[in-house]
Amino acid sequence: MKRTALVNRKTKETDIQLSLCLDGNGTAQITTGIGFLDHMLTSFTVHSGFDLSVNCSGDLEVDGHHTVEDIGICLGKAFAEALKDKSGIIRYSSAYIPMDESLGFCAVDISGRSFLVFNAEFFNEKIGGYETCLTEEFMRAFAFNAGITLHLSVSYGKNDHHKVEALFKALAYSLKQAVSFNSTGTVVSSKGVI
């Protein structure tokens, strides 16, 4: 049985329909109104192997903050819903991902405890219509709504496009491994639950 979730969220700032399948083949259908965010979510989908559909209408006349953060919220909620009680998963994973001159790192614990450590600096305010500072906002919204502990860092790099993309790909690869099934089918916790 495939692990799936559907989240619909409508506020005065955004209207989002998001579906997620953790047991997919990397199919992406992404429309956010922010081209670079579409690119990052598509890259995330391809490298995680998840199927992801996102349709968002947001108040981009203000800026991209509400759109980016709210999509992170919805993706986090969908991730938590799709995993249910988290039994049988590997739980932990980490990955270094190179993107040309940049190196991104992600470590994840699907723990039920929300936490984010984000260590990355960007030289430019924007990549296309995407504000680079919103990368941290997206990751925080995702981590706290997914109920995961998430550490992200850029070890080095010059090109902000490459740095952000390395982070999204490192997240994708780490989650792909962490949600895969362990050999025992049990919860990986000394408490017996996550």
N, CA, C and O of each residue as an XYZ file, in Angstrom:
776
protein
N       0.837     -1.191      0.000
C       0.000      0.000      0.000
C       0.877      1.248      0.000
O       1.768      1.385      0.838
N       0.628      2.141     -0.926
C       1.464      3.340     -1.055
C       1.158      4.347      0.049
O       0.019      4.496      0.490
N       2.215      5.031      0.477
C       2.098      6.055      1.513
C       1.827      7.393      0.832
O       2.706      7.965      0.188
N       0.607      7.880      0.982
C       0.178      9.086      0.270
C      -0.516     10.058      1.213
O      -0.946      9.691      2.306
N      -0.614     11.303      0.767
C      -1.353     12.317      1.518
C      -1.779     13.424      0.571
O      -1.126     13.691     -0.438
N      -2.879     14.056      0.915
C      -3.409     15.195      0.171
C      -3.680     16.308      1.171
O      -4.355     16.095      2.179
N      -3.153     17.497      0.892
C      -3.354     18.647      1.773
C      -3.903     19.807      0.954
O      -3.338     20.178     -0.075
N      -5.004     20.370      1.421
C      -5.556     21.595      0.850
C      -5.522     22.661      1.937
O      -5.985     22.435      3.054
N      -4.972     23.817      1.602
C      -4.854     24.897      2.596
C      -5.177     26.217      1.916
O      -4.536     26.597      0.936
N      -6.178     26.913      2.444
C      -6.572     28.203      1.873
C      -6.590     29.250      2.973
O      -7.272     29.095      3.986
N      -5.824     30.326      2.758
C      -5.814     31.458      3.673
C      -6.061     32.724      2.860
O      -6.296     32.654      1.654
N      -6.009     33.867      3.511
C      -6.141     35.138      2.790
C      -4.916     35.429      1.935
O      -4.932     36.335      1.101
N      -3.840     34.646      2.149
C      -2.575     34.891      1.448
C      -2.261     33.864      0.376
O      -1.645     34.198     -0.636
N      -2.678     32.609      0.580
C      -2.372     31.549     -0.381
C      -3.524     30.557     -0.485
O      -4.333     30.412      0.432
N      -3.575     29.887     -1.617
C      -4.531     28.799     -1.851
C      -3.713     27.657     -2.456
O      -3.234     27.757     -3.585
N      -3.557     26.568     -1.694
C      -2.631     25.495     -2.079
C      -3.337     24.152     -2.092
O      -4.066     23.804     -1.163
N      -3.107     23.404     -3.164
C      -3.490     22.000     -3.240
C      -2.202     21.211     -3.461
O      -1.475     21.456     -4.424
N      -1.924     20.265     -2.568
C      -0.665     19.515     -2.624
C      -0.954     18.041     -2.392
O      -1.672     17.679     -1.461
N      -0.393     17.197     -3.241
C      -0.468     15.752     -3.030
C       0.940     15.177     -3.062
O       1.803     15.635     -3.811
N       1.152     14.153     -2.223
C       2.468     13.554     -2.060
C       2.332     12.044     -1.990
O       1.450     11.522     -1.307
N       3.204     11.347     -2.694
C       3.318      9.893     -2.583
C       4.787      9.565     -2.329
O       5.650      9.853     -3.158
N       5.056      8.965     -1.187
C       6.436      8.626     -0.825
C       6.950      7.421     -1.603
O       8.157      7.188     -1.661
N       6.051      6.662     -2.193
C       6.422      5.456     -2.934
C       6.151      5.659     -4.421
O       5.485      4.849     -5.066
N       6.675      6.743     -4.939
C       6.426      7.088     -6.334
C       7.618      6.794     -7.219
O       8.436      5.919     -6.936
N       7.690      7.554     -8.302
C       8.808      7.403     -9.237
C       9.406      8.743     -9.641
O      10.042      8.854    -10.689
N       9.203      9.761     -8.808
C       9.815     11.061     -9.051
C       9.046     11.932    -10.025
O       9.637     12.733    -10.750
N       7.719     11.779    -10.045
C       6.886     12.580    -10.946
C       6.518     13.898    -10.273
O       6.025     13.914     -9.146
N       6.765     15.002    -10.977
C       6.479     16.337    -10.440
C       5.478     17.074    -11.315
O       5.582     17.073    -12.542
N       4.508     17.702    -10.661
C       3.590     18.637    -11.309
C       3.528     19.853    -10.404
O       2.752     19.883     -9.449
N       4.340     20.850    -10.699
C       4.562     21.962     -9.785
C       4.198     23.295    -10.443
O       4.724     23.634    -11.503
N       3.295     24.048     -9.809
C       2.956     25.403    -10.248
C       2.816     26.276     -9.006
O       1.815     26.202     -8.294
N       3.830     27.103     -8.753
C       3.815     27.957     -7.559
C       3.738     29.443     -7.880
O       3.444     30.251     -6.998
N       3.998     29.813     -9.128
C       4.084     31.223     -9.478
C       5.484     31.786     -9.329
O       5.738     32.928     -9.711
N       6.403     30.990     -8.772
C       7.808     31.400     -8.618
C       8.650     30.368     -9.357
O       8.785     29.229     -8.910
N       9.205     30.767    -10.471
C       9.904     29.833    -11.350
C      11.009     29.057    -10.668
O      11.121     27.846    -10.858
N      11.834     29.736     -9.872
C      12.949     29.043     -9.228
C      12.451     28.048     -8.180
O      13.049     26.986     -8.008
N      11.377     28.373     -7.485
C      10.802     27.428     -6.523
C      10.247     26.206     -7.250
O      10.392     25.083     -6.767
N       9.615     26.412     -8.399
C       9.166     25.275     -9.215
C      10.347     24.370     -9.548
O      10.246     23.146     -9.469
N      11.457     24.978     -9.919
C      12.672     24.238    -10.262
C      13.186     23.444     -9.059
O      13.562     22.281     -9.204
N      13.205     24.062     -7.874
C      13.702     23.382     -6.675
C      12.790     22.227     -6.270
O      13.277     21.155     -5.910
N      11.481     22.430     -6.326
C      10.553     21.372     -5.941
C      10.566     20.228     -6.952
O      10.401     19.065     -6.583
N      10.762     20.559     -8.214
C      10.900     19.514     -9.234
C      12.174     18.712     -8.986
O      12.162     17.483     -9.054
N      13.262     19.404     -8.701
C      14.529     18.733     -8.397
C      14.386     17.859     -7.152
O      14.856     16.722     -7.129
N      13.738     18.391     -6.125
C      13.466     17.628     -4.902
C      12.707     16.343     -5.219
O      13.028     15.277     -4.694
N      11.707     16.454     -6.074
C      10.868     15.311     -6.425
C      11.675     14.246     -7.168
O      11.602     13.062     -6.840
N      12.431     14.668     -8.153
C      13.227     13.736     -8.953
C      14.219     12.968     -8.074
O      14.370     11.755     -8.218
N      14.890     13.676     -7.169
C      15.959     13.053     -6.386
C      15.459     12.306     -5.153
O      16.180     11.477     -4.599
N      14.243     12.590     -4.723
C      13.663     11.823     -3.611
C      12.956     10.571     -4.115
O      12.809      9.595     -3.378
N      12.512     10.601     -5.384
C      11.699      9.515     -5.899
C      10.247      9.622     -5.469
O       9.439      8.748     -5.784
N       9.905     10.697     -4.745
C       8.520     10.927     -4.360
C       7.741     11.441     -5.566
O       8.330     12.002     -6.490
N       6.443     11.256     -5.564
C       5.562     11.939     -6.511
C       4.986     13.144     -5.782
O       4.469     13.022     -4.672
N       5.080     14.313     -6.419
C       4.624     15.543     -5.777
C       3.861     16.395     -6.775
O       4.327     16.657     -7.884
N       2.682     16.821     -6.356
C       1.886     17.767     -7.136
C       1.603     18.972     -6.252
O       1.095     18.826     -5.141
N       1.929     20.160     -6.744
C       1.688     21.395     -5.998
C       1.048     22.403     -6.940
O       1.578     22.692     -8.013
N      -0.092     22.931     -6.530
C      -0.728     24.032     -7.249
C      -0.979     25.132     -6.237
O      -1.760     24.957     -5.302
N      -0.319     26.265     -6.420
C      -0.414     27.352     -5.448
C      -0.727     28.667     -6.138
O      -0.104     29.032     -7.135
N      -1.697     29.366     -5.588
C      -1.978     30.742     -5.965
C      -1.706     31.591     -4.730
O      -2.373     31.437     -3.707
N      -0.729     32.484     -4.825
C      -0.329     33.262     -3.656
C      -0.277     34.746     -3.938
O      -0.377     35.176     -5.087
N      -0.119     35.528     -2.881
C      -0.082     36.993     -2.996
C       1.325     37.467     -3.399
O       2.006     38.162     -2.645
N       1.726     37.075     -4.587
C       3.070     37.418     -5.067
C       3.235     38.911     -5.324
O       4.357     39.393     -5.483
N       2.117     39.651     -5.366
C       2.222     41.108     -5.491
C       2.828     41.711     -4.220
O       3.353     42.824     -4.249
N       2.755     40.976     -3.103
C       3.400     41.409     -1.863
C       4.871     41.000     -1.919
O       5.760     41.851     -1.936
N       5.112     39.714     -1.947
C       6.416     39.096     -2.180
C       6.212     37.589     -2.146
O       5.074     37.120     -2.117
N       7.291     36.830     -2.148
C       7.165     35.387     -2.206
C       7.071     34.691     -0.870
O       6.917     33.471     -0.819
N       7.161     35.446      0.226
C       7.272     34.831      1.550
C       6.110     33.894      1.872
O       6.328     32.744      2.251
N       4.889     34.375      1.724
C       3.728     33.554      2.094
C       3.645     32.303      1.234
O       3.334     31.222      1.734
N       3.921     32.445     -0.055
C       3.869     31.290     -0.964
C       4.893     30.241     -0.565
O       4.554     29.065     -0.433
N       6.130     30.645     -0.373
C       7.205     29.694     -0.060
C       6.973     29.032      1.291
O       7.067     27.810      1.409
N       6.671     29.827      2.308
C       6.462     29.273      3.652
C       5.244     28.351      3.695
O       5.297     27.277      4.294
N       4.155     28.767      3.063
C       2.931     27.967      3.118
C       3.065     26.650      2.354
O       2.469     25.645      2.742
N       3.837     26.650      1.277
C       4.102     25.380      0.584
C       4.941     24.477      1.480
O       4.720     23.266      1.510
N       5.893     25.041      2.205
C       6.661     24.262      3.182
C       5.766     23.665      4.254
O       5.945     22.510      4.642
N       4.802     24.443      4.736
C       3.838     23.947      5.726
C       3.061     22.769      5.162
O       2.941     21.727      5.808
N       2.536     22.937      3.958
C       1.713     21.879      3.346
C       2.526     20.628      3.061
O       2.048     19.517      3.288
N       3.750     20.792      2.565
C       4.592     19.626      2.300
C       4.921     18.892      3.593
O       4.931     17.662      3.625
N       5.190     19.644      4.660
C       5.465     19.023      5.951
C       4.272     18.251      6.480
O       4.421     17.127      6.961
N       3.092     18.843      6.396
C       1.870     18.163      6.854
C       1.618     16.888      6.044
O       1.254     15.851      6.598
N       1.817     16.979      4.727
C       1.614     15.810      3.868
C       2.616     14.713      4.191
O       2.259     13.536      4.223
N       3.858     15.086      4.430
C       4.907     14.124      4.775
C       4.544     13.385      6.060
O       4.634     12.159      6.116
N       4.135     14.123      7.090
C       3.761     13.504      8.369
C       2.554     12.587      8.192
O       2.519     11.487      8.746
N       1.575     13.037      7.427
C       0.372     12.221      7.218
C       0.690     10.938      6.449
O       0.171      9.869      6.770
N       1.540     11.052      5.442
C       1.878      9.880      4.627
C       2.634      8.828      5.442
O       2.488      7.631      5.192
N       3.445      9.266      6.417
C       4.233      8.322      7.223
C       3.440      7.671      8.345
O       3.837      6.623      8.855
N       2.349      8.263      8.726
C       1.488      7.748      9.795
C       2.290      7.505     11.078
O       2.823      8.460     11.643
N       2.394      6.261     11.556
C       3.070      6.013     12.837
C       4.581      5.807     12.691
O       5.271      5.557     13.680
N       5.091      5.911     11.473
C       6.537      5.844     11.192
C       7.147      4.467     11.439
O       8.371      4.338     11.467
N       6.324      3.441     11.617
C       6.883      2.118     11.878
C       7.521      1.543     10.617
O       7.013      1.710      9.508
N       8.634      0.870     10.816
C       9.304      0.166      9.733
C      10.259      0.984      8.895
O      10.851      0.454      7.956
N      10.430      2.272      9.206
C      11.338      3.096      8.386
C      12.738      3.130      9.005
O      12.921      2.875     10.195
N      13.707      3.451      8.166
C      15.090      3.553      8.635
C      15.255      4.695      9.633
O      16.015      4.571     10.594
N      14.559      5.792      9.418
C      14.452      6.942     10.314
C      15.559      7.978     10.132
O      15.253      9.158      9.959
N      16.799      7.593     10.164
C      17.919      8.534     10.057
C      18.544      8.476      8.666
O      18.552      7.430      8.017
N      19.062      9.607      8.227
C      19.891      9.592      7.023
C      20.613     10.928      6.891
O      20.226     11.927      7.499
N      21.651     10.921      6.097
C      22.376     12.156      5.802
C      22.999     12.043      4.418
O      23.208     10.947      3.897
N      23.287     13.195      3.842
C      23.869     13.200      2.494
C      24.627     14.494      2.251
O      24.173     15.578      2.616
N      25.783     14.360      1.631
C      26.481     15.487      1.026
C      26.156     15.459     -0.465
O      26.277     14.418     -1.109
N      25.748     16.586     -1.005
C      25.452     16.677     -2.432
C      26.259     17.818     -3.047
O      26.100     18.971     -2.646
N      27.126     17.508     -4.022
C      27.852     18.567     -4.723
C      27.005     19.123     -5.857
O      26.289     18.384     -6.533
N      27.092     20.401     -6.052
C      26.466     21.065     -7.198
C      27.519     22.007     -7.760
O      27.634     23.158     -7.337
N      28.280     21.504     -8.714
C      29.422     22.243     -9.258
C      30.354     22.667     -8.123
O      30.897     21.804     -7.434
N      30.556     23.971     -7.908
C      31.528     24.427     -6.907
C      30.967     24.425     -5.480
O      31.709     24.658     -4.526
N      29.670     24.164     -5.329
C      29.012     24.218     -4.019
C      28.816     22.815     -3.452
O      28.676     21.841     -4.192
N      28.809     22.735     -2.121
C      28.580     21.466     -1.442
C      27.525     21.664     -0.366
O      27.710     22.441      0.571
N      26.415     20.948     -0.515
C      25.339     21.020      0.464
C      25.295     19.762      1.312
O      25.653     18.679      0.850
N      24.856     19.910      2.556
C      24.755     18.785      3.479
C      23.398     18.785      4.152
O      22.861     19.840      4.490
N      22.844     17.597      4.345
C      21.599     17.432      5.088
C      21.708     16.215      5.986
O      22.189     15.164      5.561
N      21.264     16.355      7.226
C      21.082     15.221      8.135
C      19.658     15.307      8.660
O      19.189     16.377      9.046
N      18.974     14.164      8.669
C      17.573     14.153      9.064
C      17.304     13.019     10.047
O      17.862     11.927      9.938
N      16.436     13.309     11.006
C      15.905     12.297     11.925
C      14.394     12.439     11.909
O      13.861     13.467     12.327
N      13.705     11.420     11.431
C      12.244     11.436     11.445
C      11.829     10.998     12.836
O      11.515      9.833     13.079
N      11.837     11.963     13.740
C      11.826     11.719     15.179
C      10.514     12.053     15.865
O      10.286     11.626     16.996
N       9.648     12.808     15.204
C       8.484     13.354     15.875
C       8.819     14.604     16.668
O       7.939     15.203     17.286
N      10.090     15.004     16.656
C      10.536     16.224     17.344
C      10.986     17.229     16.285
O      11.909     16.968     15.514
N      10.329     18.362     16.262
C      10.604     19.372     15.236
C      11.783     20.245     15.631
O      11.802     20.839     16.709
N      12.773     20.311     14.733
C      13.930     21.180     14.980
C      14.613     21.459     13.657
O      14.658     20.599     12.777
N      15.142     22.659     13.519
C      15.907     23.019     12.327
C      17.198     23.706     12.733
O      17.197     24.638     13.537
N      18.299     23.232     12.165
C      19.566     23.952     12.192
C      19.889     24.276     10.742
O      19.998     23.374      9.911
N      20.042     25.548     10.437
C      20.265     25.992      9.061
C      21.506     26.860      9.038
O      21.553     27.912      9.676
N      22.514     26.414      8.297
C      23.781     27.129      8.253
C      24.179     27.337      6.794
O      24.903     26.530      6.210
N      23.698     28.423      6.225
C      24.023     28.756      4.830
C      23.928     30.258      4.647
O      23.021     30.906      5.170
N      24.863     30.793      3.910
C      24.853     32.222      3.593
C      24.778     32.394      2.087
O      25.373     31.632      1.325
N      24.032     33.415      1.673
C      23.849     33.693      0.252
C      24.343     35.098     -0.066
O      24.208     36.017      0.742
N      24.914     35.247     -1.250
C      25.468     36.533     -1.663
C      24.419     37.448     -2.283
O      24.516     38.672     -2.193
N      23.425     36.845     -2.907
C      22.431     37.620     -3.647
C      21.091     37.607     -2.938
O      20.733     36.621     -2.294
N      20.348     38.703     -3.055
C      19.024     38.780     -2.448
C      18.043     37.867     -3.166
O      17.156     37.285     -2.541
N      18.205     37.742     -4.491
C      17.255     36.961     -5.275
C      17.942     36.069     -6.299
O      19.035     36.365     -6.783
N      17.267     34.967     -6.613
C      17.588     34.127     -7.763
C      16.342     34.162     -8.620
O      15.341     33.531     -8.280
N      16.382     34.883     -9.715
C      15.158     35.129    -10.473
C      14.174     35.863     -9.582
O      14.516     36.898     -9.009
N      12.950     35.345     -9.454
C      11.957     35.958     -8.585
C      11.903     35.355     -7.196
O      10.988     35.646     -6.426
N      12.883     34.511     -6.866
C      12.927     33.805     -5.580
C      13.896     34.495     -4.639
O      15.051     34.733     -4.992
N      13.425     34.818     -3.435
C      14.287     35.455     -2.448
C      15.087     34.380     -1.701
O      14.511     33.468     -1.109
N      16.393     34.497     -1.734
C      17.248     33.438     -1.174
C      17.003     33.216      0.318
O      17.137     32.092      0.802
N      16.644     34.275      1.055
C      16.406     34.123      2.494
C      15.213     33.219      2.782
O      15.064     32.721      3.897
N      14.361     33.004      1.776
C      13.189     32.165      1.981
C      13.526     30.677      1.998
O      12.676     29.854      2.337
N      14.748     30.329      1.637
C      15.172     28.928      1.713
C      15.077     28.437      3.148
O      14.567     27.345      3.400
N      15.559     29.227      4.079
C      15.478     28.847      5.490
C      14.018     28.803      5.954
O      13.639     27.914      6.718
N      13.203     29.748      5.502
C      11.790     29.756      5.891
C      11.069     28.505      5.398
O      10.265     27.920      6.124
N      11.356     28.099      4.167
C      10.751     26.880      3.624
C      11.156     25.670      4.452
O      10.311     24.860      4.833
N      12.454     25.549      4.731
C      12.961     24.386      5.461
C      12.411     24.337      6.881
O      12.111     23.259      7.393
N      12.276     25.500      7.523
C      11.711     25.534      8.877
C      10.244     25.116      8.859
O       9.813     24.315      9.688
N       9.486     25.655      7.921
C       8.067     25.309      7.820
C       7.899     23.816      7.555
O       7.038     23.166      8.148
N       8.722     23.282      6.667
C       8.656     21.851      6.366
C       8.998     21.014      7.594
O       8.240     20.117      7.962
N      10.134     21.299      8.230
C      10.597     20.497      9.363
C       9.599     20.508     10.514
O       9.317     19.463     11.101
N       9.064     21.683     10.839
C       8.179     21.789     11.996
C       6.822     21.159     11.737
O       6.188     20.669     12.672
N       6.367     21.157     10.515
C       5.085     20.534     10.206
C       5.224     19.040      9.923
O       4.266     18.282     10.081
N       6.413     18.621      9.507
C       6.672     17.195      9.291
C       6.998     16.477     10.592
O       6.877     15.255     10.680
N       7.415     17.244     11.610
C       7.822     16.628     12.880
C       9.164     15.935     12.766
O       9.339     14.821     13.260
N      10.111     16.591     12.115
C      11.437     15.999     11.933
C      12.517     16.930     12.475
O      12.317     18.138     12.597
N      13.642     16.349     12.791
C      14.838     17.120     13.115
C      15.657     17.220     11.839
O      15.986     16.208     11.219
N      15.984     18.451     11.450
C      16.610     18.705     10.156
C      17.809     19.625     10.318
O      17.686     20.735     10.836
N      18.972     19.156      9.870
C      20.181     19.974      9.863
C      20.613     20.161      8.413
O      20.778     19.192      7.672
N      20.792     21.417      8.021
C      21.195     21.753      6.653
C      22.352     22.737      6.690
O      22.365     23.666      7.498
N      23.314     22.528      5.818
C      24.416     23.486      5.734
C      25.017     23.474      4.341
O      24.964     22.477      3.621
N      25.589     24.610      3.987
C      26.410     24.716      2.781
C      27.855     24.821      3.243
O      28.243     25.794      3.889
N      28.644     23.811      2.905
C      30.037     23.786      3.345
C      30.855     24.871      2.660
O      31.698     25.517      3.283
N      30.594     25.063      1.371
C      31.246     26.116      0.600
C      30.524     26.258     -0.730
O      29.726     25.407     -1.122
N      30.828     27.363     -1.417
C      30.216     27.608     -2.715
C      30.166     29.086     -3.018
O      30.236     29.918     -2.114
N      30.044     29.412     -4.295
C      29.991     30.812     -4.735
C      28.662     31.176     -5.385
O      28.168     32.291     -5.220
N      28.092     30.239     -6.119
C      26.879     30.500     -6.881
C      25.658     30.157     -6.036
O      25.485     29.009     -5.627
N      24.808     31.153     -5.773
C      23.660     30.936     -4.895
C      22.666     29.928     -5.464
O      22.063     29.164     -4.710
N      22.489     29.917     -6.766
C      21.621     28.914     -7.400
C      22.126     27.513     -7.042
O      21.346     26.642     -6.657
N      23.416     27.313     -7.172
C      24.000     26.004     -6.873
C      23.873     25.650     -5.393
O      23.618     24.495     -5.051
N      24.048     26.632     -4.521
C      23.971     26.376     -3.083
C      22.564     25.956     -2.671
O      22.389     24.976     -1.947
N      21.564     26.702     -3.135
C      20.180     26.360     -2.784
C      19.808     25.004     -3.375
O      19.174     24.187     -2.706
N      20.193     24.764     -4.610
C      19.855     23.495     -5.246
C      20.541     22.319     -4.550
O      19.946     21.250     -4.415
N      21.773     22.506     -4.112
C      22.470     21.446     -3.366
C      21.719     21.107     -2.081
O      21.663     19.941     -1.690
N      21.141     22.114     -1.419
C      20.378     21.872     -0.194
C      19.095     21.091     -0.477
O      18.776     20.140      0.236
N      18.362     21.491     -1.513
C      17.129     20.782     -1.856
C      17.419     19.338     -2.268
O      16.663     18.430     -1.922
N      18.503     19.127     -2.998
C      18.857     17.767     -3.412
C      19.348     16.935     -2.229
O      19.049     15.744     -2.142
N      20.098     17.552     -1.322
C      20.554     16.833     -0.129
C      19.359     16.440      0.735
O      19.316     15.333      1.272
N      18.393     17.344      0.869
C      17.166     17.026      1.595
C      16.446     15.864      0.924
O      16.019     14.924      1.596
N      16.311     15.924     -0.382
C      15.613     14.874     -1.130
C      16.263     13.514     -0.917
O      15.588     12.530     -0.616
N      17.574     13.474     -1.075
C      18.280     12.195     -0.961
C      18.204     11.651      0.462
O      18.032     10.449      0.663
N      18.332     12.535      1.448
C      18.267     12.105      2.846
C      16.890     11.549      3.191
O      16.782     10.512      3.846
N      15.838     12.240      2.749
C      14.483     11.762      3.042
C      14.194     10.444      2.330
O      13.541      9.560      2.886
N      14.682     10.317      1.099
C      14.492      9.064      0.357
C      15.026      7.882      1.147
O      14.376      6.840      1.231
N      16.205      8.041      1.723
C      16.809      6.966      2.505
C      16.091      6.767      3.845
O      15.856      5.637      4.274
N      15.746      7.886      4.497
C      15.159      7.801      5.836
C      13.777      7.160      5.840
O      13.411      6.506      6.817
N      13.001      7.330      4.771
C      11.651      6.742      4.733
C      11.642      5.333      4.147
O      10.603      4.673      4.130
N      12.802      4.871      3.665
C      12.845      3.502      3.149
C      12.698      2.527      4.315
O      12.944      2.880      5.468
N      12.298      1.306      4.002
C      11.944      0.356      5.051
C      13.172     -0.356      5.601
O      14.076     -0.733      4.854
N      13.191     -0.533      6.920
C      14.281     -1.268      7.555
C      14.026     -2.771      7.442
O      12.970     -3.194      6.973
N      14.974     -3.550      7.864
C      14.897     -5.003      7.662
C      13.941     -5.708      8.624
O      13.521     -6.837      8.369
N      13.595     -5.037      9.738
C      12.764     -5.694     10.752
C      11.295     -5.288     10.700
O      10.434     -5.994     11.225
N      11.008     -4.152     10.067
C       9.626     -3.658     10.031
C       9.175     -3.035     11.337
O       7.988     -2.762     11.515
N      10.099     -2.807     12.250
C       9.752     -2.267     13.564
C      10.100     -0.784     13.649
O      10.743     -0.233     12.755
N       9.670     -0.152     14.728
C      10.005      1.238     14.998
C      11.438      1.301     15.526
O      11.789      0.589     16.466
N      12.261      2.152     14.919
C      13.658      2.298     15.338
C      13.720      3.327     16.462
O      14.001      4.505     16.236
N      13.454      2.859     17.670
C      13.496      3.725     18.856
C      13.568      2.857     20.096
O      12.877      1.843     20.187
N      14.398      3.246     21.049
C      14.479      2.514     22.311
C      13.181      2.647     23.115
O      12.914      1.849     24.013
N      12.379      3.666     22.781
C      11.081      3.851     23.441
C      10.011      2.927     22.875
O       8.998      2.666     23.523
N      10.245      2.435     21.660
C       9.255      1.600     20.990
C       8.262      2.372     20.158
O       7.456      1.778     19.441
N       8.307      3.699     20.243
C       7.465      4.571     19.411
C       8.269      5.797     19.022
O       9.242      6.168     19.678
N       7.829      6.417     17.926
C       8.443      7.694     17.528
C       7.388      8.764     17.710
O       7.646      9.937     17.443
